[in-house]
Amino acid sequence: MANQMVSDPERAVRWWEPPLFAALAGAMGWGIRGQYGHETGAMIAGVLVSLTLVFLLCPNWRSLPAARAVAWGTVAMGIGGTMTYGQTIGLTQNPDMIGNWAALRWGMLGLAIKGGVWIGFAGFFLGMGLGGIRYRPIELLLLMTGLVGVYFLGMALLNAPFDPANKLLPSVYFSESWHWKPDAVLKPRREYWGGNLLALAAACAYAGWWRKDRLASRLALWGVLGGALGFPGGQCLQAFHSWNPEVFHQGIWVRLDPFMNWWNMMETTFGAIMGGILGLGLWLNRKRIQTGPDADTASLSGTAEWVLLAVFLGTLIAVEFASVPVVEMLFDVGILMTIIPIAAVAGGRWWPYLMALPVTLLPIAGKTVLQLVYQETTINPAAGWFVYFVLPLSLATVAAIRFAQGAPAGQTGREFARRALLLTTWIYFLLNFAFFRFPWPWAEWTSRTPNSIIFTLCAIGLTVLALKRTPREKYAS
């Protein structure tokens, strides 16, 4: 038999590549997230990390299943965004907590739990898209609806009672409480980690036990590990700065510390750790990456796709840019926000591409306009709307349409991921660069400059990956 050239993903990808490049994607994505908000901001890291891993580890895939996995990983990264964590961080660094080792340990434990649940969802849904099990829209609609019920059960078991007026708080509570400040006037925050934790456990049980989807359940555990190490790991930097100010009054820190945004450094470090661990976990489970025989098919009609898109976009815009109390209350439950996207991506031909590109971008572009055009008035409205909203959204929408149109013609998943990674990397980098008021390293430094330098290096690294990385191949008889 004549020799045939076949790609060998195991040989093509060395062990350090997915952790390294996913760490770059996570660092930039999660660092940028801080400027834009919890749920939709976290989806920046979701799309960058998912595209990076699909590009590296799915070289022989078709475009549609690759886009589906990316879209699921993107959407799922936003689920944990409803969990409050500011007061948890406060336990580790607020001035009145400095020297309180018990509060530090408790706060770090809370960050580990919240971070683990947050990234666990992203790992679960990314793994679900890569494990070769075909999930149907109605199945996922029922699953996600069921998870909402499990979420409320978890809230009742782990995040109740919550009656600050009578100083009644859950027995396991990681925010500001009278346990740490008995005589203070406090405003405790409601916590949601218990609901999300139980919902994640139920999802893993369904996929792993009922559907035999080993990759989804395994990558969920790697996501839990990444978040559990990443969140407190990043906060260690910020807490060390608060606990040891004398260290930063000597040496190079005398000049550098005034320009350090330690909160954003925490976020950037969190993203790097969680991305790297997700990348390592997927590489170690690479033999489980596979597509099903009908992975390249779509079961939703075009009309159904566009109707669902209109409903979701209307809700998303109401949540992000209009104060609609009923909608805001519903979307406080992160899982509710994902029901339509998760199900529509499963059965749609257009949804995977639209979700990964323009839908994820829309709130980010909109918030950039609000900040730079109306709050800081750095640019006139016509130019601001065009540069920060119309142009990037047009590029993302045209790219998504072209990807969707090219899928039936044999477009590869690697080519989709390559181009989409380049596009998303630089759109989000440039929008954030404008948000940072263009902190060129050779200009007068601000508190945005150090993180901007880090994001620049990350963007360059991802660009080199997308442009230079080609699969090595071997010949099989």
N, C-alpha and C positions, 0 to 999 in steps of 0.2 A: 504494500500500500504506500502510496506517495506520502512524503512528509507533509504535515499540515501545521501551519502556524496558529497557535492558540494562545490567548492571553492567560496568564497565571497570576491571579490577584495575590496569592500568598507570597509568591516570589517577588512580585512587583512592589509590594509595600513592606518596607522594613518596620520593625516594631516601634521605632521611635517616631515615625512620621505622623501617624494619627494623633498621638498625644501632643506632639510639638505644635502641629498646625491647628489642631482643635483648641489648644491653649491660646494661640494667637487670636483665633476667631472669638473665643470666649472672653478673653481679656478686653478686646476692643468692643465687642458687642455689649458685655455687661457694664463696662465702664461708660459707654455712651448711654446705656439704659437710664443711668441716674439723672440725666437731664430731662427725660421724657416721661417718666412715670412707671408704675409697677407692672401692670399686665401687658399693655401694648409695648412698653419700653423693653421688657424682658424678651419679647419676640424678636428683637434685633439679634440678640445672642442666639436665639433659637434658629433663625434662618442661617446665620453665618456658620455656626457649629455644624448644623445638619448638612448644609451644602458641602462643607469641607470633608466631612466623613463619607458622604455619598460619593463625592468625587474620587476620594482615595480608595475606597473599599468596594465600590460597585462598578468596575470598569466595563463589564459586559452587559449591563442592564439596558433595557429600553428606557426611553425618556419618561413615559407616563408613570410607571411604578417608582422611578427615582424621584420624580416630582412629588408623588403622593407621600413618600417617606419624609421628604424635606418639609412638606406642608404640615404633616402631623407633628413632626418635631418642633416646628415653629409655633404652632398653635398651643401645644402642650406646655411650652416654656412659659406661657403667660398665666397658667392656672394658679400657680402659687403666689401671683402678684397681689392677691387680696390679703395675704397674711401680714399683720402689723409686726414691725420689727424695730422701729426707732427706739421705743422705750427699752426693748431688750438690749440693744446696743448701749443704751444709757446705763444699764446696770454694770457694764464693764468699763465705763470711761467718764461718766459724769463727775464733776468735782467732788460732790458729797459722797461718791462711791469709791474714790481713790483710797486705796489701802484696805478695802473690804474684800478680802480674798473669797469669802463665801459668795458674795454678790457676783464677783468676776466669774467664778466657776459656774454659777447658776445661769448667768447671762450667756456664757459660751455654750452651755448645754442647750439652752433654748435656741440659739443660732444654729447649732448642729441639727437639731430636730427640724426646725423650719427650713433650713437650707436643704436638708436631705429630702424632705417631702417635695419641695419646690423642683429640684432637679430630677427627683425620682419620676415625676410625671413625664418630663421631657424624655428621659431614657426609655420609659415604657412605650410611649407612642412612636418614638423613632424606631425602637426595636420591633414594634408591631408592623411598621411599614417595611422592614427589611427581612422578616422572618419567614416569608414564603406562605403564610396563611392568608387567604383572601377573606376579608371582612366585608360584609354587605352593608349598604346604608341603613336599612331597617334594623339590622342587628346592632349597629353602633348607636343608632337612635335610642333603642331600648336600653342598651348598656349604659349610655351616658345619662339617660333619665333615671335609671336605677342607681347610678352613682350619686346623683343629687340626693336621693333618699338616704343613702348610706352616709353621705356628708352630714346631713342634719342629725342622724343618729350619733355620729362621732362628736358633733358639737354638743349634743345633750349629755354624752358620757364623759367627755374630756374637757370641754370648754364651758361648763356650767357648774354652779350658778354664776350669774353676772349681774350684780345689783350694787353698783358703786355707791348709791345713795345710802345704803345700809352697810357698806363695807363688806359685802359678800362677793367673794371672788372664787374662781375655781381652785381646787386644791393643788393642781399643777398649773402654775401661772408664771409666765416669763416676762411680763411687763411690769411697769411701775406699780408697786403695791405697798400697803401699810406694814407688811412684814419687814421691809427694808427701811421704811420711813414712817415710824408709828405715829408721829405727831404732825406730819406734813399735810397740806391741802393738795390732794392729788386728783388727776383726771385719768384713771386707768382706761386702757384700750381693750375692746373686745378682741379676743384671740380666736383664730380660725384653724390653727394647725391640727387640732384633733379631728375635725371634720375631713380635712384633706388627707390626713394620715389614714383614716379608716377607708376612705374612698380609694386611695392608692392601693391599699392592701386588697380590697375587693376586686379592683381591676386586675391586679396581678394574679389573684386566685382564679378569676374567670379565664384569663388568657392562658395561664400556665397549666391549670388543671383541666378545664373544660375544653379549650381549643388546642391544647398541647403546643402552645406557642412558647417555646423555651427561650427564644431570643428576647421577646418582649419582657418576660419576667426577669431574665438575667440582666438585661441592660437597665431595667428599672432599679435593680440593686446596685449596679455600678453608678447610676445617677444619684441614688441615695448616698452612696459613699462620697461621690464628688461634691455634693452639696453639704454633707455633714462635715467634710474636711475644709471645703472652700470657704463657707461663710465665717466660721470662727477663725480659720486660717487668715483670711483677709482682715478680720477685725483685730487680730493680734497686733498688726502694724499700728492701727489707730489707737488701740488701748495702750500699747507700749509708749507711744508718743505722749499720751495723757498722763500715764503713771510715772514717766521718767523725763520730765522737762529739762533736767540738767544736762542730759545727754545731747540735747539739741542746742545747747548754748556754747558749744565748743567745736573746733575744727571746721570742716566744710559745711556743717549744718548751720552755722551762724549765717552764712549767705544763702543757703538753699532752703532752710525751713520756712522762711516767710512766704515762699512761693508754693509750698506743698499743700495740696488739697487732700488731706488725709482720708476724708470720707470717700472721695473718688478713687484714691489709691486702694482703699479697702474693697470697693466694688470691682476694680480692675483685677486685683489679686484673686478675689472670689471667682471671677469669670475664668481666669487662667487656670486655676486649680480644677474647677468643675469640668471645664472643657478638656483639659488634659486627661483626667480620669475617665471621662466618657470615651475619649478616643482610645485609651488603653483598653478599656473594657470591651469595646467593639472589636478591636484588633484581636484580642484573645478569644473572642467568640466568632471570628470571621468565617469559620467553616459552617456556621449556622445561617449566614447571609445567603438568601436564595429568593427567587421569584417563583410564583405559582404559574401554572399553565395558562391561566386567563388573566394574568396581572395587567396585561396591556389593553384590557377592555373597559368600557364604561357602561354602567347600567342606568344612569339617570338620563332623561331626555334633556335636550338643550333648553327647552322651556322651563323645566323644573330647576335646572341649574341657575338660570338667570333670575327666576322668581326668588329662590333661596338667597342668591347674592344680593338682590335688592332689599330683602327683609333684613339680612345681616348688616349690610352697610348702613341702612337707616338706624338700626339699633346702635351700631358702633359709633356713628356720628352723634347720636343723642347722648351716649355715655360720655364721650370725650369732649364734646364742644357745646352741649346744652344741658342745662340743669333740669332734668326730668326726674323727679323724685322716685317714681315707680320704677323706671328703668334703672336708675342708679342702685336702688335697693335690690333689684333682681341680679344685677351684675356684681354685687358684692360677693355673690357666690361664683367663684371663678369657673367652676365646672359648667355652670349655666351658659357662660359666654362661649363655650366650645362646642355645644351640642350641634348647632347647625354646621359649623366648619368641619368638625370631625366626620359627620355623616356625609356631607356633600363632597368632601375630598375623596371619601371611599368610593363613591359611585360616579363622580363627575369626570369629564374630559377637560373641562376648562378650569374647574375649581382648584386643582392642585397648583397650577401655574399662577393663577390670579391670587390665591391665598399667599403663596410664598413671596410674591413680588408686589403688586400695587396695593393689595388689601393691607398687608403688614406695614407698608410704607405710608399709607394715607394718614393715620393719626400722627406719625412722626413729622411728616411734612407740614401738616396743619399746625402742630404745636410750635414748629420752627417759625412759621409765619406769625402766629400770635405773639411769640416772644420778641422777634426782631422787627416786626412791622408795627405792632400796636403797643407793646409794653416798653421796649427800649427805643423805638422809632429810629432805628439805624439806617433805614432805607425807605424810599417812598412806596406807598402801597402797590402801585402798578408793577414796579420792578420787583418788589418783594414777593408778590403773589406768583409772578412768572418764574423767578429764579428758584424760589424755595418750595413751590408747590406744583405749578403747571408743568415745568420742565422735568423735574425728577419723576413725577407721576406719569407723565406721558412716556418717558423712556421705559419705565417699569411696565406700563400697560402694553406698549407695543412689543416689548420683549416677551411678555407672557403670551400674547396672542400668537406671535411667531413660533414660540416653543410649542404651543398647543397645536398649531397647524402643521408643524414639522414632525410631530410625534407619529402620525400614521405612516409617514414616508420613511420611517426607519431611523429617525434621529436617536442618537445614543444618549443614555443617561449621563455619561461622562461629559459629553459635549454640552448638554443642558447645564450640568453642575458647574462646568468650567466658566461658561459665559455668565451664568447667573451669579456665581461667586464674585467675579470681577465687577459686575454691575452693582450688586448690593454692597460690596465692600466700600466702593468709592462713593456711592450715593450717601450712605450713612456717615462715612468719614467726613465728607464735605459739608453735609448739613450740620453735623456736630462742630466742625471747624468754624463754620459761620456762627453757630450758637455760642461758641467760645470767644467770639469776637476776633477771629483770625490771629491766634497767638503764635506768630512766626518766631522760631527760636532765636533769630538774630535781632528781633525787636525787643523792646523793653518787656521783661518778663512779668507775668501775672500769675495768679494762683491756678490758671488753666494751662500754663505752658508745659510743666512736667508731664501731665497726663496726655497732652496733645502730642508730645514727642513719642510717648509710648504707643499711642494709637497710630502714629505715622509708621513706626517700625512694624507694628502688627499688619497694617494695610500693605506695606511693601512685601512682607513675608508671604501673605496670602496671594498677592499678585504674582510673585515669583513661583509659588506653587502652581497657580492656574496656568501660567504661560510656559513654564519650563518642564513641569512634571508630565512625563509620558510613560505609559506602562511598558515595563520590560516584558519581553515575550520569549517563549521557548518553543521548540518544535516537538510535536508528538507524532509518532508513527500511526 
